[in-house]
Amino acid sequence: MTGVLAACATAPTPHSRSYVEGQVAISNAEKMPVSTYGNQELTVARQRLEASRIASENGEAGLAEMLAIESIVSSDLAVAKTKAGVTAATNQQLQNQSNAMQQEMLRNNKVSK
């Protein structure tokens, strides 16, 4: 019985692999300009991870796992929205430049005639 108690006393932290993956996902998302495109999703990811920590501390492993996974998904969504937003902004900028070049070509064409 003493061996079992000693094993429990040295058990690793209650945070699961998913919890750690959630921390990594949030950290990676924070390295991107998510404030412009995915801020709401990153906020949800942080909230879910904190709720996961609390659930884990309260002995609710299943709930903690689910919340950690939701944190990962929300972080991934923040990253995806950010990438999509950056891509859309870049495309718009290129379209504007293309339109400006076409206008300039038309003006140059009219002047040379």
Backbone as JSON Lines, residues from 0, in Angstrom:
{"i":0,"aa":"M","n":[0.82,-1.21,0.0],"ca":[0.0,0.0,0.0],"c":[0.86,1.26,0.0]}
{"i":1,"aa":"T","n":[1.96,1.21,0.73],"ca":[2.84,2.36,0.78],"c":[3.44,2.64,-0.59]}
{"i":2,"aa":"G","n":[3.75,1.6,-1.36],"ca":[4.29,1.77,-2.71],"c":[3.31,2.49,-3.61]}
{"i":3,"aa":"V","n":[2.02,2.16,-3.46],"ca":[1.0,2.81,-4.27],"c":[0.91,4.29,-3.91]}
{"i":4,"aa":"L","n":[0.95,4.61,-2.63],"ca":[0.9,6.0,-2.2],"c":[2.13,6.76,-2.69]}
{"i":5,"aa":"A","n":[3.28,6.13,-2.64],"ca":[4.49,6.78,-3.11],"c":[4.41,7.02,-4.62]}
{"i":6,"aa":"A","n":[3.85,6.08,-5.34],"ca":[3.71,6.25,-6.78],"c":[2.77,7.4,-7.1]}
{"i":7,"aa":"C","n":[1.71,7.54,-6.33],"ca":[0.78,8.65,-6.55],"c":[1.44,9.99,-6.23]}
{"i":8,"aa":"A","n":[2.28,10.0,-5.23],"ca":[2.93,11.24,-4.84],"c":[3.91,11.72,-5.9]}
{"i":9,"aa":"T","n":[4.45,10.81,-6.69],"ca":[5.42,11.2,-7.7],"c":[4.83,11.17,-9.11]}
{"i":10,"aa":"A","n":[3.52,11.07,-9.19],"ca":[2.87,11.02,-10.51],"c":[3.1,12.33,-11.25]}
{"i":11,"aa":"P","n":[3.14,12.28,-12.57],"ca":[3.34,13.5,-13.34],"c":[2.15,14.45,-13.19]}
{"i":12,"aa":"T","n":[2.32,15.65,-13.63],"ca":[1.24,16.63,-13.54],"c":[0.0,16.11,-14.25]}
{"i":13,"aa":"P","n":[-1.17,16.6,-13.88],"ca":[-2.4,16.07,-14.46],"c":[-2.64,16.52,-15.9]}
{"i":14,"aa":"H","n":[-1.76,17.36,-16.42],"ca":[-1.97,17.86,-17.78],"c":[-1.67,16.77,-18.8]}
{"i":15,"aa":"S","n":[-2.59,16.6,-19.69],"ca":[-2.48,15.57,-20.71],"c":[-1.62,16.03,-21.87]}
{"i":16,"aa":"R","n":[-1.38,15.1,-22.76],"ca":[-0.66,15.41,-23.99],"c":[-1.43,16.48,-24.79]}
{"i":17,"aa":"S","n":[-2.74,16.36,-24.81],"ca":[-3.56,17.34,-25.53],"c":[-3.43,18.73,-24.91]}
{"i":18,"aa":"Y","n":[-3.3,18.79,-23.6],"ca":[-3.13,20.08,-22.94],"c":[-1.84,20.74,-23.4]}
{"i":19,"aa":"V","n":[-0.77,19.97,-23.41],"ca":[0.53,20.49,-23.85],"c":[0.46,20.89,-25.33]}
{"i":20,"aa":"E","n":[-0.22,20.07,-26.14],"ca":[-0.39,20.41,-27.56],"c":[-1.2,21.71,-27.71]}
{"i":21,"aa":"G","n":[-2.16,21.91,-26.82],"ca":[-2.93,23.15,-26.83],"c":[-2.04,24.35,-26.52]}
{"i":22,"aa":"Q","n":[-1.15,24.19,-25.56],"ca":[-0.21,25.27,-25.24],"c":[0.67,25.6,-26.45]}
{"i":23,"aa":"V","n":[1.15,24.57,-27.11],"ca":[2.01,24.76,-28.29],"c":[1.22,25.43,-29.41]}
{"i":24,"aa":"A","n":[-0.02,24.97,-29.63],"ca":[-0.85,25.54,-30.69],"c":[-1.11,27.03,-30.44]}
{"i":25,"aa":"I","n":[-1.39,27.38,-29.21],"ca":[-1.63,28.79,-28.87],"c":[-0.34,29.59,-29.07]}
{"i":26,"aa":"S","n":[0.77,29.05,-28.63],"ca":[2.05,29.73,-28.78],"c":[2.36,29.97,-30.26]}
{"i":27,"aa":"N","n":[2.11,28.97,-31.09],"ca":[2.36,29.12,-32.53],"c":[1.42,30.16,-33.14]}
{"i":28,"aa":"A","n":[0.17,30.17,-32.72],"ca":[-0.8,31.13,-33.24],"c":[-0.41,32.55,-32.83]}
{"i":29,"aa":"E","n":[0.14,32.7,-31.64],"ca":[0.52,34.02,-31.15],"c":[1.69,34.61,-31.94]}
{"i":30,"aa":"K","n":[2.41,33.79,-32.67],"ca":[3.53,34.26,-33.48],"c":[3.06,34.87,-34.8]}
{"i":31,"aa":"M","n":[1.78,34.72,-35.11],"ca":[1.2,35.24,-36.35],"c":[0.4,36.5,-36.04]}
{"i":32,"aa":"P","n":[0.07,37.27,-37.07],"ca":[-0.73,38.49,-36.83],"c":[-2.21,38.16,-36.63]}
{"i":33,"aa":"V","n":[-2.52,37.31,-35.65],"ca":[-3.9,36.88,-35.45],"c":[-4.8,38.0,-34.94]}
{"i":34,"aa":"S","n":[-4.22,39.05,-34.41],"ca":[-5.05,40.13,-33.87],"c":[-5.92,40.75,-34.95]}
{"i":35,"aa":"T","n":[-5.48,40.68,-36.19],"ca":[-6.25,41.25,-37.29],"c":[-7.34,40.31,-37.78]}
{"i":36,"aa":"Y","n":[-7.06,39.03,-37.83],"ca":[-7.98,38.09,-38.47],"c":[-8.54,37.01,-37.55]}
{"i":37,"aa":"G","n":[-7.77,36.53,-36.58],"ca":[-8.21,35.39,-35.79],"c":[-8.19,35.62,-34.29]}
{"i":38,"aa":"N","n":[-8.32,36.88,-33.88],"ca":[-8.22,37.2,-32.47],"c":[-9.31,36.53,-31.63]}
{"i":39,"aa":"Q","n":[-10.52,36.52,-32.13],"ca":[-11.62,35.91,-31.38],"c":[-11.37,34.42,-31.16]}
{"i":40,"aa":"E","n":[-10.9,33.75,-32.19],"ca":[-10.64,32.31,-32.08],"c":[-9.48,32.03,-31.11]}
{"i":41,"aa":"L","n":[-8.48,32.9,-31.12],"ca":[-7.36,32.72,-30.2],"c":[-7.81,32.96,-28.76]}
{"i":42,"aa":"T","n":[-8.69,33.91,-28.56],"ca":[-9.24,34.15,-27.22],"c":[-9.99,32.92,-26.74]}
{"i":43,"aa":"V","n":[-10.79,32.33,-27.61],"ca":[-11.53,31.1,-27.26],"c":[-10.55,29.98,-26.93]}
{"i":44,"aa":"A","n":[-9.48,29.86,-27.71],"ca":[-8.48,28.82,-27.46],"c":[-7.87,28.98,-26.07]}
{"i":45,"aa":"R","n":[-7.55,30.19,-25.7],"ca":[-6.97,30.44,-24.36],"c":[-7.97,30.09,-23.26]}
{"i":46,"aa":"Q","n":[-9.23,30.47,-23.48],"ca":[-10.27,30.18,-22.49],"c":[-10.46,28.67,-22.32]}
{"i":47,"aa":"R","n":[-10.47,27.95,-23.44],"ca":[-10.65,26.5,-23.39],"c":[-9.48,25.83,-22.68]}
{"i":48,"aa":"L","n":[-8.27,26.32,-22.94],"ca":[-7.09,25.72,-22.3],"c":[-7.12,25.97,-20.79]}
{"i":49,"aa":"E","n":[-7.51,27.17,-20.4],"ca":[-7.63,27.46,-18.96],"c":[-8.71,26.59,-18.32]}
{"i":50,"aa":"A","n":[-9.83,26.45,-19.0],"ca":[-10.89,25.57,-18.49],"c":[-10.41,24.13,-18.4]}
{"i":51,"aa":"S","n":[-9.59,23.71,-19.35],"ca":[-9.02,22.37,-19.32],"c":[-8.14,22.18,-18.1]}
{"i":52,"aa":"R","n":[-7.34,23.18,-17.81],"ca":[-6.47,23.11,-16.62],"c":[-7.29,22.97,-15.35]}
{"i":53,"aa":"I","n":[-8.34,23.76,-15.26],"ca":[-9.21,23.72,-14.07],"c":[-9.91,22.37,-13.96]}
{"i":54,"aa":"A","n":[-10.42,21.88,-15.08],"ca":[-11.09,20.57,-15.07],"c":[-10.12,19.48,-14.66]}
{"i":55,"aa":"S","n":[-8.9,19.56,-15.12],"ca":[-7.89,18.56,-14.77],"c":[-7.61,18.61,-13.27]}
{"i":56,"aa":"E","n":[-7.48,19.81,-12.73],"ca":[-7.23,19.96,-11.3],"c":[-8.4,19.44,-10.46]}
{"i":57,"aa":"N","n":[-9.6,19.5,-11.03],"ca":[-10.8,19.02,-10.34],"c":[-11.05,17.54,-10.57]}
{"i":58,"aa":"G","n":[-10.12,16.87,-11.23],"ca":[-10.24,15.43,-11.45],"c":[-11.18,15.05,-12.58]}
{"i":59,"aa":"E","n":[-11.53,15.98,-13.43],"ca":[-12.42,15.71,-14.55],"c":[-11.59,15.52,-15.82]}
{"i":60,"aa":"A","n":[-10.94,14.38,-15.91],"ca":[-9.99,14.12,-16.99],"c":[-10.66,14.15,-18.36]}
{"i":61,"aa":"G","n":[-11.84,13.56,-18.49],"ca":[-12.53,13.54,-19.78],"c":[-12.87,14.94,-20.26]}
{"i":62,"aa":"L","n":[-13.4,15.75,-19.38],"ca":[-13.73,17.13,-19.72],"c":[-12.46,17.92,-20.04]}
{"i":63,"aa":"A","n":[-11.43,17.7,-19.24],"ca":[-10.15,18.4,-19.47],"c":[-9.6,18.06,-20.85]}
{"i":64,"aa":"E","n":[-9.68,16.8,-21.23],"ca":[-9.19,16.37,-22.54],"c":[-9.99,17.03,-23.66]}
{"i":65,"aa":"M","n":[-11.31,17.03,-23.52],"ca":[-12.17,17.63,-24.54],"c":[-11.88,19.12,-24.69]}
{"i":66,"aa":"L","n":[-11.72,19.82,-23.58],"ca":[-11.45,21.25,-23.62],"c":[-10.07,21.54,-24.22]}
{"i":67,"aa":"A","n":[-9.1,20.7,-23.93],"ca":[-7.77,20.87,-24.5],"c":[-7.82,20.7,-26.02]}
{"i":68,"aa":"I","n":[-8.57,19.71,-26.48],"ca":[-8.71,19.5,-27.93],"c":[-9.43,20.68,-28.57]}
{"i":69,"aa":"E","n":[-10.46,21.2,-27.9],"ca":[-11.15,22.39,-28.42],"c":[-10.19,23.58,-28.51]}
{"i":70,"aa":"S","n":[-9.27,23.66,-27.57],"ca":[-8.27,24.73,-27.59],"c":[-7.38,24.6,-28.82]}
{"i":71,"aa":"I","n":[-6.98,23.38,-29.14],"ca":[-6.15,23.14,-30.32],"c":[-6.91,23.53,-31.58]}
{"i":72,"aa":"V","n":[-8.17,23.1,-31.65],"ca":[-8.98,23.4,-32.83],"c":[-9.17,24.91,-32.99]}
{"i":73,"aa":"S","n":[-9.44,25.6,-31.9],"ca":[-9.62,27.05,-31.96],"c":[-8.33,27.75,-32.38]}
{"i":74,"aa":"S","n":[-7.2,27.26,-31.88],"ca":[-5.91,27.83,-32.29],"c":[-5.67,27.61,-33.77]}
{"i":75,"aa":"D","n":[-5.96,26.41,-34.22],"ca":[-5.79,26.1,-35.65],"c":[-6.71,26.98,-36.51]}
{"i":76,"aa":"L","n":[-7.92,27.21,-36.03],"ca":[-8.85,28.07,-36.76],"c":[-8.32,29.51,-36.81]}
{"i":77,"aa":"A","n":[-7.75,29.98,-35.71],"ca":[-7.17,31.33,-35.69],"c":[-6.05,31.43,-36.72]}
{"i":78,"aa":"V","n":[-5.22,30.41,-36.8],"ca":[-4.12,30.4,-37.77],"c":[-4.68,30.38,-39.19]}
{"i":79,"aa":"A","n":[-5.67,29.51,-39.43],"ca":[-6.25,29.41,-40.77],"c":[-6.91,30.72,-41.19]}
{"i":80,"aa":"K","n":[-7.66,31.35,-40.29],"ca":[-8.29,32.63,-40.62],"c":[-7.24,33.7,-40.89]}
{"i":81,"aa":"T","n":[-6.16,33.66,-40.13],"ca":[-5.09,34.63,-40.33],"c":[-4.44,34.43,-41.69]}
{"i":82,"aa":"K","n":[-4.13,33.19,-42.03],"ca":[-3.53,32.92,-43.34],"c":[-4.48,33.33,-44.47]}
{"i":83,"aa":"A","n":[-5.75,33.03,-44.31],"ca":[-6.73,33.4,-45.33],"c":[-6.85,34.92,-45.44]}
{"i":84,"aa":"G","n":[-6.85,35.6,-44.32],"ca":[-6.93,37.05,-44.33],"c":[-5.71,37.7,-44.96]}
{"i":85,"aa":"V","n":[-4.54,37.19,-44.63],"ca":[-3.31,37.73,-45.21],"c":[-3.3,37.47,-46.71]}
{"i":86,"aa":"T","n":[-3.72,36.29,-47.11],"ca":[-3.77,35.96,-48.54],"c":[-4.75,36.87,-49.27]}
{"i":87,"aa":"A","n":[-5.92,37.08,-48.7],"ca":[-6.92,37.95,-49.33],"c":[-6.4,39.38,-49.45]}
{"i":88,"aa":"A","n":[-5.73,39.85,-48.41],"ca":[-5.18,41.21,-48.45],"c":[-4.08,41.32,-49.51]}
{"i":89,"aa":"T","n":[-3.26,40.3,-49.61],"ca":[-2.21,40.29,-50.62],"c":[-2.81,40.26,-52.02]}
{"i":90,"aa":"N","n":[-3.82,39.41,-52.2],"ca":[-4.49,39.35,-53.5],"c":[-5.11,40.7,-53.87]}
{"i":91,"aa":"Q","n":[-5.73,41.35,-52.92],"ca":[-6.33,42.67,-53.18],"c":[-5.27,43.68,-53.56]}
{"i":92,"aa":"Q","n":[-4.15,43.64,-52.88],"ca":[-3.06,44.56,-53.19],"c":[-2.53,44.29,-54.61]}
{"i":93,"aa":"L","n":[-2.36,43.04,-54.95],"ca":[-1.89,42.7,-56.31],"c":[-2.91,43.12,-57.36]}
{"i":94,"aa":"Q","n":[-4.19,42.94,-57.06],"ca":[-5.24,43.36,-57.99],"c":[-5.21,44.87,-58.2]}
{"i":95,"aa":"N","n":[-5.03,45.61,-57.12],"ca":[-4.94,47.07,-57.21],"c":[-3.74,47.49,-58.05]}
{"i":96,"aa":"Q","n":[-2.62,46.82,-57.84],"ca":[-1.42,47.13,-58.62],"c":[-1.63,46.8,-60.09]}
{"i":97,"aa":"S","n":[-2.27,45.68,-60.35],"ca":[-2.55,45.29,-61.73],"c":[-3.46,46.31,-62.4]}
{"i":98,"aa":"N","n":[-4.49,46.74,-61.7],"ca":[-5.4,47.76,-62.25],"c":[-4.66,49.07,-62.53]}
{"i":99,"aa":"A","n":[-3.78,49.45,-61.63],"ca":[-3.01,50.68,-61.83],"c":[-2.1,50.55,-63.05]}
{"i":100,"aa":"M","n":[-1.5,49.39,-63.22],"ca":[-0.63,49.17,-64.38],"c":[-1.44,49.2,-65.67]}
{"i":101,"aa":"Q","n":[-2.64,48.62,-65.66],"ca":[-3.49,48.65,-66.85],"c":[-3.89,50.08,-67.19]}
{"i":102,"aa":"Q","n":[-4.22,50.86,-66.19],"ca":[-4.57,52.26,-66.42],"c":[-3.39,53.02,-67.02]}
{"i":103,"aa":"E","n":[-2.21,52.76,-66.49],"ca":[-1.01,53.43,-66.99],"c":[-0.73,53.01,-68.43]}
{"i":104,"aa":"M","n":[-0.91,51.75,-68.74],"ca":[-0.7,51.27,-70.11],"c":[-1.69,51.92,-71.07]}
{"i":105,"aa":"L","n":[-2.93,52.07,-70.65],"ca":[-3.94,52.73,-71.49],"c":[-3.58,54.2,-71.72]}
{"i":106,"aa":"R","n":[-3.14,54.87,-70.69],"ca":[-2.73,56.28,-70.84],"c":[-1.53,56.39,-71.78]}
{"i":107,"aa":"N","n":[-0.57,55.5,-71.62],"ca":[0.62,55.53,-72.48],"c":[0.24,55.21,-73.93]}
{"i":108,"aa":"N","n":[-0.7,54.33,-74.13],"ca":[-1.15,53.94,-75.45],"c":[-1.85,55.13,-76.13]}
{"i":109,"aa":"K","n":[-2.64,55.88,-75.38],"ca":[-3.35,57.05,-75.93],"c":[-2.38,58.16,-76.27]}
{"i":110,"aa":"V","n":[-1.34,58.34,-75.46],"ca":[-0.37,59.4,-75.67],"c":[0.47,59.1,-76.91]}
{"i":111,"aa":"S","n":[0.82,57.87,-77.15],"ca":[1.69,57.54,-78.29],"c":[0.95,57.54,-79.61]}
{"i":112,"aa":"K","n":[-0.37,57.61,-79.6],"ca":[-1.12,57.62,-80.88],"c":[-1.22,58.97,-81.46]}
